[in-house]
Amino acid sequence: MHKSLNTLALAGSALALALSPALAAAQDETETMPPVEAPATETPADAQPAEAADQDPRLASLPADKQEAVKAWPSATQDYFWSLSDERKALFWMLSDPDKVRLSELPEDQQASAWAQIESLKAPSQA
């Protein structure tokens, strides 16, 4: 258990380091751009994704607590999660929700770099 917590802390630190350049660029970008999110309103279009998520057969393979966690993520993060290998899905669960969202929003080359760091931190404890 202790090794798992250390691994989780190291993975979070590595992800933070890997994401730092992207986050700095994103912060600069958001200062010049208008807000992306529109006010939340109840419309049939807004209700559709929630209903679709409840009907997603992939969710049935997860425990109830993880099903709720997946439903709380943005749709892009959900899509990214489902695209991962089983091994990476297990590592993805070790990240904080904000890190999960950031990782899913990175360009592919930066995602690959972040995964290389996350996996390299996990590898020594498996030996």
Stockholm file with secondary structure:
# STOCKHOLM 1.0

chainA/1-127         MHKSLNTLALAGSALALALSPALAAAQDETETMPPVEAPATETPADAQPAEAADQDPRLASLPADKQEAVKAWPSATQDYFWSLSDERKALFWMLSDPDKVRLSELPEDQQASAWAQIESLKAPSQA
#=GR chainA/1-127 SS CHHHHHHHHHHHHHHHHHHHHHHHHHHHHHHHSCCSCCCCCCCHHHHHHHHHHHTCGGGGGSCHHHHHHHHHSCHHHHHHHHHSCHHHHHHHHHSCHHHHHHHHHSCHHHHHHHHHHHHHHHHHHHC
#=GC SS_cons         CHHHHHHHHHHHHHHHHHHHHHHHHHHHHHHHSCCSCCCCCCCHHHHHHHHHHHTCGGGGGSCHHHHHHHHHSCHHHHHHHHHSCHHHHHHHHHSCHHHHHHHHHSCHHHHHHHHHHHHHHHHHHHC
//
